[in-house]
Amino acid sequence: MLMLILNVVYVLVAIAMIALILLQRGAGAAAGSGFGAGASGTVFGARGASNFLSKSTKWLAIVFFGISLFMAWYASHSARPVAQQSLGLMAEPAAPAQGALAPGEMPVPPPAPATEVPSAAPAAPAPAPADTGTVPAPQVEPTETAPPAQ
């Protein structure tokens, strides 16, 4: 129950931080319109007193990181062993039952029937000639030669 409440508060704090950060004006917002007008002098200088938006963003960030650290500590020191925790998609798959297929495993097809198919090819290929270590000469086919030019 505590973790459920903390998760809801955690999400609400995150949404509030996003909204407050987007509402704030950046430090260089006035620099584009004030070249030479003196407004660009505050871009890299002191900011002065912080306003309500920056103070509330600071405290929301502190609460956000505090909840993050507490939830991490609580999860690592919980009373339940890891085997009993619901890990969702991170859980290891259970071992398949005897004869059952594991996820992603293909069933083995039954062996093909042992029937002979008659073929027109010879039963055995002709034996290869014994290697004598010599290279046979290439056979050149005779070609017709053109009569000499006159």
Buried (B, 14 or more C-beta within 10 A) or exposed (E): EEEEEBEEEBEEBBEBBEEBEEEEEEEEEBBEEEEEEEBBEBBEEEEEEEEEBEEBBEEBBEBBEEBBEBBEEEEEEEEEEEEEEEEEEEEEEEEEEEEEEEEEEEEEEEEEEEEEEEEEEEEEEEEEEEEEEEEEEEEEEEEEEEEEEE
